[in-house]
Amino acid sequence: MLTDQQESLIEATAPVVAEHLDAITKRFYPLMFERYPEVAPLFNQAHQADGGQPRVLASAVLAYVQMRKDPDQAREVLATVVSKHVSLGIQPDQYPIVGECLMAAIGEVLGDAVTPEIADAWGALYQELADLLIDLEAEAYHEFAARPGGWQGTRTFRIAETRQESRVIRSFVLEPVDGGPVADFEPGQFIGVRLTIDGEPVYRHYSLSGTPNGRSYRISIKRETGGRVSEYFHDRLDVGDTLELLQPSGQLTLDEASTPVMLISGGVGQTPMLPMACRALEQGRRVVYLHAAQERAHHAFAEELAALAREHADHLTSVTLYERGDEDDRADHIGRVNRELLARYLPEGDPECYFVGPQGFMTAVDHALDSLGVPGERRHYEHFGPSRPLQAG
């Protein structure tokens, strides 16, 4: 617990730290990778290069400073951070590394303005945040390990099947090498993957694109040009190869209500939507499934969704939008997602709206739904990379 003096120092210096937080976080990551290169594989270097990861850290620190006096609100705000940490298997002994390098970065950026007393106060604040995250992550680890088919740490899986879903998306069905059952997950969640590429460990998150079945998991990966891991999956992995999985996690999940659901996806953002659609239909809910792809060749899971629409003709409306194409492509619409399109298909009855896709796509969807009167608490989204405000698009 912070002392009264430390609380006062945090309050007094928070505006200064906030003003320089981008510079602090940009210095923090190179400093940490230099001092502790063993933690670098936990981070997607592409997100370091485009500034996404530093922005996430800055946002998390600022959010915690503002909300720490309300523990329930702080836990809610940190839920996304906890989900990503759990899917990477982050452990308590890694937090001192972050604390040391973060304080060093603050000292370098702010210089003599950081007195020993101010450094102690911010160090205590970081430790408070670290302790909270450690507790929340321990709860998540314990809960998953206690499930039938759950585990702690990593578990080795074998690729049992692959399928080319579109020109750029390929699915991988993964079964445990030990032959045991696998724990269920909430549709919409992602899973952590640990690979060794050219002798180096790398970590990634991928949405679980299949429904829970107790036997296997399915992930579906888009080939990203220059993407080290996605190209490795597409070009070098095949049936029989193995990889390690961490536990499923993620906050983009359905509630247990009976209200209609609108699922809106762009490109590979469709992957969490498929199991969410199945779950909502199992609940007897009305579902509008709107998917946008660049063109027909990029449209994944078309046959799978068509079969689902035939099975649930009374409850599922499937809408396909291609950015480019013609009437022979059998899309329902050609163009880009906009307010008029969403207004046409938005179901009545206070629908819950979920959307995933590229940043600009999600920004357009969010603004359109807002203008159509869908309140913020019924607009749900998730970033495949570091989280950032939709207005940034």
N, C-alpha and C positions, 0 to 999 in steps of 0.2 A: 504494500500500500504506500502511495506517495505521501510524503509529509506535507504539511500546510505550506511550507516554504517552497517545496517543489511544485505544488499545485499552482502557486502564484507565479513562479518562474515560467511554467508551461503556458499559462494564460497570457503572460506578458510577451513571450517570445514566439508564440504560435504564428502570429501574422508574418513575422520575419522569416521563419522557417517555411511557411506556406509560399511566400514570395519567391524563395530560392529552391523550392522542392524539386522542380524539374532538373535543375543543375545538380542537385544533391543526388538524385536517383540515377542520373546519367553517369555520374562519377562512381556511384556505388557499385554498379555491376562490373565494370572493368577492374575495379579494385578488388572485388571479391574473387573474380576469376583469376586474377594474378596471384593472390595470396593462397587461394584454395581451388586449384584447377579441378579437383575431384568433383566439385559440385556443378561444373559447367554442363555436363550431360543432362542435368535436370531441366535445362532451359533451352527452348527453341531459339537458336541463334538468329533466325529470320525475324523473330519478334524483338530481339535486341536491336537488330539493324534498323528496323522501321520505327523504333521508339515505343512500340506498343507495351512491352513489359515494364520499362521504367514508368510509364504513365499509370499502369495498374498499381504499382507499388506506391506512387505518390498519392493516388486516389484513396488507397486503403489506409494509409497513415492519416491523411486528412479526415477521412470518415470516422476513424476511431477516435481522434482527438475531439471531434464534435459530438460523438455519441456515447463516449465511454461512461458517462454518468448514468446511462440507462442500459443496464446489462442485457435486458431482453432485446432491445433495439440493436445493440452492438452485436449480439449473436446472430441476429437476422441479417445484418449488413455483411458480416463476415462469412456467411454460409457459403457463398461462392468461392471464397478463398479456401475454406476448409475442404470443399469438394475437390478442388484442383490439387491441394496438398495430399489428400487421402489417395487420389488416383496416381500420385507419384511416390507414395510410401514415405513421405517426409517424417523424420524422426526427431525427438526432442534434442538430441545432441547436435543437430544442424542449426538450431536457433542461435546459439552463441556466435557462430560464424557470421550470420547475418547481422547480429547486433554489433559485433566488433567492427565490421566493414561499414555499416551504416553510420555509426558514430564517427568513424575516421573520415567518411565522405562529408559529413556535416562540418567537421573541423576544417577540412581542406577548403570547402566552399565559403564558409562564414569567417574563417580565420580567427583573429583575436577577439571577435565579438562573442565567441563561445568561451565563457569563463568556466573554471572547474565546476562551479555550482550549477551553471546551465547545463553542462555536459552530464553531470550526475542526474539532474532532473529528467532530461530526455532519455538517458540510459534507463532510468527507473520506469519511464513510460513505455519504452520498448519492451522491457521485461514483463510489465503487466500485460501488454498485448500478446507477447510470446506465450506466457502462462495460460492465457485464455485459449489461444489457438491450440496449444498442446493438449489441454483438457478436452476441447471439442473434438480434436482428431482422435484422441484415445477412445472417446465414446464411440465414434464411427468405426474404428478398427475392431473394437470389442463386439459391437452389434453385428457386423458382417461376419466375423469369425465364428460367432455363435449360431449363425444360420445353417440349416442343412446344406451341405455343399460349399460352405464358406471356407475361407482360409486367411492366414495372416501373412503379410509380405507378398512375395511373388509366387506364382504357380505356373508350371510349364504346360503349355498347350501345343498341340500339333494341328497343322492345317489339314483338315479332312476333306475340304472341297473348295474350289474357287469358281467364280462365275463372272464373266464380263457383262456388266449391267448396262454400260453405254460406252461410247468412244473413250471416255476418260475415267469412268468409275468401275472398280472391280471389287467384288465381295469375297470375303474369306470366312469360311465356317471353321471355328476353332473348337477342338475337343481336348479335354485334359489327358495328358500322357498317363496319369495314374489310373485312369479308367473310372474314377469316382464321379458322383453327381456334381453339378455346378449350381451355385446359389442363384436364385431368381434375382431380378433387378426390377426397378421401376421403369416402364417404358418412357423414353426420353433421356435416359441417363447415358453417360459415356463410360469408357473403361480405359485404364492406363496400360500402355504397352511398353515393355522394355526389350530392346533389341541390341545385339552386338554387331556393328557394321565396321568392317576392316579393323577389328580388334578394339573398337571403342564403343562403350555403352551409350545408347540414346534412348530417350523417353518421349512418348507422344500420347495424346488422348484421342480416342475415336468413338463416335456415337455407336451405340449398339443398335443395329438396323433390323434385327430380327426380334421376334417375340420370345419371352422367357419360356424355356421348355425343360429345364433341369438337366440337359445333356450337353449343350454346346452354346457358344455365343457366335453371333455374326457381326462383323464389322465391314463397312464398305468405304473404300478409300479412293479419293480423287487423285489422279496423277497431276501433280503440280510441276510445271517446268522448272527444273533446277532444284526441286524439292528432294533433299537427300533421302528422307525416309519414304516418302510416297513412291519415288522411283525405285527404291529398293524393294518395296512390296510388289510393284508391278513387274519389275524386270528380273528379280533374283529369287523371289520366294514362290514356292509351289507346294502342291500336295505332299505331305510328309515332312516338311520343314517345321521347326519348332520355334517358339518364342515364349516370353514370359508375360503373364498378365498380373496386374494389380487389381484391386477391387473396383467394382462399378461405383460411380458416384454421379452427382449432378442434381441441380435444382429444377430443371425444366421438366416437371412431371404433372400429370393430370390430378385434379382434385376428384373427390368422390361424389360430385353433384350430378344432377340429372339435366342440367342446362345444355343447350347446343354447344358444339365445339367447331371452331373454324381453324384449320391448320393451313398455314401459308408458308411455302418453302421456295427457295431459290437455289438452283444447282444442287450441290451435295448437301445443302441444308435439309434436303428431304430425309436424310437417314434417321434422325430421331422421330420424324413424323409418322413413319410407317407403323412402328409398334404402338405409338400413341393413338393412331387411328383405330387399330385393332382393339386396344383397351377401351376406348370410348364406345365403340360399337358393342363390345361385350357388356358395357354398362347400360346399353339400350338408348344411347344418346344420338341425337341427330348430328351428323358430321358433314361439314363442307371441307373438302380437301383440294386446295388450289396450289398447283405446282407450276413454277416458271423455270424454263430451261432456255439455253441460248438457241437451240435448234433441235430437230428431231433426233439427230445422231447423239446428242448430249442428254437425251431424256432417259433416265434410268428407271427401272422398276415399273415400266409401263404395263407389262403383262401381269405382274403381281398385283398392281392396283386395280387393273381391269377385272381380275378374278374376284378381288375383294368387293368391288362394286356390284358384280353379278350376285354375289352371295348376300349382300346387304342392300339390295336395290331400294328398299323403302326408307333406309336411314342414311345412306352415303351418297353425296353428290361430289363427283370428281370433275375438276376443271383443269385443263391444261393450257398453258400460255407459253408460246415460243416467241423469243425476241425477234427472230427472223425466220421466214419460211413462206409457204403459200398454202392454198387450200388443199393441195394434195398431201400435205404433211399430217392431216387429220388432227390438228390442234383445235381447241375450242376458240382460241383467240391468238392473234399475232400482235406483238407489241410489247410494252412494258407494263408492269403493275402500276395502277393508279387508283385514284379515289373512285372514279366511276365504275371500274371493274369490281372493286371490293364492295361498293354499295349494291351492285347487282346481285351478289351472292351472299352477302352478310346475312346469316339467319336471324330470325326474330327470336325474342325470348331471352334477352341478356346473355348472349354467347360469350364464352371464354375464347379468346383469340391467342394463338401461339404462332410465332414466326421465327424462322431461322434462315440465314442466307448471307450474302456479301453485305458489307457495311452499308453501302448506298441503298441496297434493296431494303434492308431492315429499316433504315431511316425513312424511306418513302412509305413503307407499310405503316410504320408507327404514326407518321404525320396524317396519313389518310384515315386510319382508324380513329385517331383523335378528332379529326374534323367530322367524322360520322357519329360522334357521340359515345364511342366506346371508352369508358373510363380507364385510367392508368392501371387500376388494380385488376382489370380484366384483359390487359395487354401483356403477354408473357413472351420473353425472347431470351436467347442465349447466343453468345459469341463463341465461335470455334477457336479463335485465338484469344488474346488478352481482352478483357472487358473494357469498354469505353462508352461514353455517352453517345446515344444515337444521333444527337444533334451534330456530332463531329463529322458525320458523313457529308 
